[in-house]
Amino acid sequence: MVHLKLVPNKLSIVIPAYNESKTICLILDKVKNVTLLNNIRKEIIIVNDCSTDNTEDCALKYIENNSDLPIKYLEHDINKGKGAAIRTGIQNATGEYLIIQDADLEYDPDEYNLLLRPILDGHADVVYGSRFMGGKPHRILFFWHTIGNKFLTFVSNIFANLNLTDMETCYKMFKTEIIQNIILKENRFGFEPEITAKISKLKNIRIYEIGISYYGRTYQEGKKINWKDGFRAIYCIIKYGMFPK
């Protein structure tokens, strides 16, 4: 892989959404109000994964009231899972770089520029935002979730030969042409270990990591990942770590 410094003109922001009517407009406001470094333009891609609440109505009304914003609204006819929604967003992205943004308020779009900096400086092809490094604020929540995340990252690092601190992070920024050329299969939360395993196998890939904030939510507030997804993640780490194709 030849490393040519690419100054992006547009960042694609993929927002998978399932039953996020309470927060979808709030997160869209946050994305809207971010001014990216070098005046990089934004392309917002909402993928509604067949929500059963008012996510669709909220998103479409927001788009109607913000016609100046470049928003693509896509939807699945059946609920396929977060990974499938991300795939749909990736396939429709036209920016030189792409970032995943959850539709809740756990991650702060104001920190896009933190992830962009190593790219603009010509150092990185992929940047992970880590909840476990740096001095940014973190909501104190579940002990066993933290242990689980660190364990999954540890096992992922063994198979990927990386030294990440937060494989399960939502904030992953990619050079779009790289991720669009990777065949992704996981439909649910297995996206995180799958993409990490497959990215790590690319020749001369430059992966960076930077500390970010984390405003985690409880299950009562809408958190969806559970212990079953943890077991699936272990399966994905081993499967794609040993057989990435």
C-alpha distance (Angstrom), angle and dihedral (degrees) to the residues before:
residue distance angle dihedral
M1 . . .
V2 3.82 . .
H3 3.79 112.3 .
L4 3.78 108.4 -138.2
K5 3.78 116.2 173.1
L6 3.79 105.3 -112.2
V7 3.78 117.9 -165.3
P8 3.81 103.8 -157.0
N9 3.78 120.5 -136.6
K10 3.79 94.3 -169.5
L11 3.80 137.2 28.7
S12 3.80 117.4 -154.6
I13 3.81 112.2 -144.7
V14 3.81 111.6 -159.6
I15 3.81 113.4 -158.4
P16 3.82 114.7 -172.8
A17 3.79 109.3 -163.8
Y18 3.79 133.1 -170.0
N19 3.81 118.6 168.1
E20 3.80 93.9 -21.9
S21 3.81 99.8 137.0
K22 3.82 91.5 131.1
T23 3.79 94.6 58.0
I24 3.82 110.1 19.6
C25 3.82 94.5 93.0
L26 3.80 92.0 43.3
I27 3.79 92.7 53.7
L28 3.80 91.0 44.9
D29 3.81 89.0 54.1
K30 3.79 89.8 52.0
V31 3.80 91.9 49.5
K32 3.80 90.5 46.5
N33 3.80 93.0 52.9
V34 3.81 95.7 51.0
T35 3.79 115.5 106.0
L36 3.78 107.8 -154.5
L37 3.78 124.0 -143.6
N38 3.82 115.6 -90.4
N39 3.82 88.1 15.7
I40 3.80 90.3 -79.2
R41 3.78 110.7 -176.3
K42 3.81 123.1 -121.9
E43 3.78 129.4 -129.4
I44 3.82 110.8 -167.6
I45 3.80 116.5 -157.7
I46 3.81 116.4 -171.7
V47 3.80 115.6 -167.4
N48 3.80 111.5 -168.2
D49 3.81 106.0 -157.8
C50 3.83 95.4 -152.4
S51 3.79 95.7 -71.8
T52 3.78 117.6 -161.7
D53 3.81 95.8 -152.8
N54 3.82 129.3 60.8
T55 3.82 96.4 -70.7
E56 3.81 91.8 117.4
D57 3.82 94.5 49.3
C58 3.80 91.9 46.5
A59 3.79 93.8 48.3
L60 3.80 95.4 45.7
K61 3.79 92.1 47.3
Y62 3.79 89.8 50.1
I63 3.80 90.8 51.0
E64 3.80 90.7 49.0
N65 3.82 91.2 51.4
N66 3.81 93.2 45.7
S67 3.79 102.2 44.2
D68 3.81 90.6 154.0
L69 3.81 91.1 66.3
P70 3.83 118.2 90.6
I71 3.82 98.0 -125.3
K72 3.79 125.9 160.6
Y73 3.80 114.2 -161.0
L74 3.80 115.8 -157.8
E75 3.79 129.5 170.3
H76 3.79 141.3 -169.2
D77 3.79 120.6 -131.2
I78 3.82 89.9 -142.3
N79 3.79 131.3 26.8
K80 3.81 106.2 -94.0
G81 3.81 103.3 165.2
K82 3.79 138.7 -102.5
G83 3.80 94.8 -72.7
A84 3.79 91.6 53.5
A85 3.81 90.8 48.6
I86 3.80 90.5 51.0
R87 3.82 90.2 50.4
T88 3.79 90.3 53.3
G89 3.79 90.0 50.8
I90 3.80 93.0 47.7
Q91 3.80 91.6 51.2
N92 3.81 90.6 54.3
A93 3.82 98.2 44.0
T94 3.81 119.1 116.0
G95 3.81 101.2 175.1
E96 3.81 120.5 106.0
Y97 3.81 88.1 -121.3
L98 3.79 132.0 31.2
I99 3.80 136.1 -158.9
I100 3.80 132.1 -170.1
Q101 3.82 115.1 -127.7
D102 3.81 121.8 -174.2
A103 3.81 114.6 -136.4
D104 3.80 92.2 -125.7
L105 3.81 126.4 75.9
E106 3.82 99.5 -104.3
Y107 3.81 93.6 106.7
D108 3.80 126.6 47.0
P109 3.83 118.1 -131.5
D110 3.82 88.6 -156.3
E111 3.81 84.5 78.6
Y112 3.80 96.5 61.6
N113 3.78 87.3 99.8
L114 3.81 91.0 59.1
L115 3.78 88.8 60.7
L116 3.80 93.3 41.1
R117 3.80 94.7 55.4
P118 3.85 98.1 75.3
I119 3.81 87.9 47.3
L120 3.79 95.1 49.6
D121 3.80 89.6 46.8
G122 3.80 88.3 57.7
H123 3.81 96.2 -115.0
A124 3.82 106.2 106.2
D125 3.79 142.8 52.1
V126 3.83 93.6 179.1
V127 3.81 128.7 24.9
Y128 3.81 125.5 -167.6
G129 3.79 121.0 -160.2
S130 3.80 109.4 -138.0
R131 3.79 123.9 -149.8
F132 3.80 89.7 -166.8
M133 3.79 102.4 58.2
G134 3.79 135.3 58.6
G135 3.78 131.6 27.3
K136 3.81 100.7 -75.7
P137 3.84 121.1 129.1
H138 3.80 118.5 -89.3
R139 3.77 127.3 -172.6
I140 3.81 111.6 -124.4
L141 3.80 109.4 -125.6
F142 3.79 135.7 128.1
F143 3.81 120.6 18.6
W144 3.80 94.9 -163.7
H145 3.81 92.4 47.8
T146 3.78 88.8 56.2
I147 3.80 92.0 47.7
G148 3.81 89.5 46.6
N149 3.79 93.4 50.1
K150 3.79 92.3 49.0
F151 3.80 91.8 46.8
L152 3.81 92.5 50.3
T153 3.80 90.3 47.8
F154 3.81 90.0 49.9
V155 3.81 93.0 51.2
S156 3.82 91.1 43.5
N157 3.79 90.0 52.4
I158 3.80 90.8 53.3
F159 3.80 92.6 56.2
A160 3.81 96.4 35.8
N161 3.82 95.6 41.2
L162 3.81 90.8 -130.8
N163 3.80 133.7 128.6
L164 3.80 100.2 -139.1
T165 3.80 119.4 153.4
D166 3.83 96.4 -156.3
M167 3.80 118.0 28.4
E168 3.83 92.1 162.2
T169 3.80 95.1 58.5
C170 3.79 118.3 128.9
Y171 3.80 93.1 -143.0
K172 3.77 107.2 84.0
M173 3.80 119.0 148.1
F174 3.81 118.2 -161.8
K175 3.75 139.1 -178.4
T176 3.81 96.3 -108.1
E177 3.79 97.5 -134.7
I178 3.81 89.3 56.3
I179 3.79 97.3 52.6
Q180 3.80 93.6 39.9
N181 3.80 88.6 58.7
I182 3.82 93.6 53.5
I183 3.80 117.7 91.2
L184 3.80 106.8 -130.9
K185 3.80 122.0 -166.9
E186 3.81 110.3 168.9
N187 3.80 114.7 105.9
R188 3.80 100.7 -170.3
F189 3.79 134.2 32.0
G190 3.81 90.7 -42.2
F191 3.81 85.7 90.8
E192 3.82 90.7 88.6
P193 3.83 99.1 58.1
E194 3.81 91.7 35.4
I195 3.80 95.9 55.1
T196 3.79 91.6 42.0
A197 3.81 91.8 53.0
K198 3.79 93.3 46.4
I199 3.80 95.6 43.7
S200 3.80 90.5 50.6
K201 3.81 91.3 58.0
L202 3.81 94.1 57.7
K203 3.77 113.9 108.4
N204 3.82 115.2 -106.7
I205 3.82 93.1 -6.2
R206 3.80 112.5 166.0
I207 3.80 111.7 -143.3
Y208 3.81 120.9 -176.3
E209 3.79 132.1 -177.8
I210 3.79 130.6 -154.6
G211 3.80 133.8 -178.4
I212 3.80 118.0 -101.6
S213 3.80 138.0 177.4
Y214 3.79 122.7 -98.7
Y215 3.80 125.3 -156.2
G216 3.81 98.1 -177.8
R217 3.77 122.4 -166.8
T218 3.79 132.3 -145.0
Y219 3.81 126.9 -119.7
Q220 3.80 88.1 -102.2
E221 3.79 87.5 57.2
G222 3.79 92.3 51.4
K223 3.81 108.9 -84.6
K224 3.83 108.8 158.6
I225 3.82 110.1 -177.2
N226 3.82 114.4 99.2
W227 3.80 142.6 176.8
K228 3.82 92.3 -81.2
D229 3.80 88.7 61.9
G230 3.80 88.2 54.2
F231 3.81 91.2 58.9
R232 3.79 90.0 46.1
A233 3.79 89.0 51.7
I234 3.82 90.9 55.5
Y235 3.80 89.3 50.4
C236 3.82 90.9 49.9
I237 3.80 93.0 47.5
I238 3.80 91.4 54.7
K239 3.81 95.6 38.7
Y240 3.79 98.3 48.3
G241 3.79 93.7 32.6
M242 3.80 90.9 59.0
F243 3.80 99.2 29.0
P244 3.84 106.8 25.2
K245 3.81 94.7 169.6
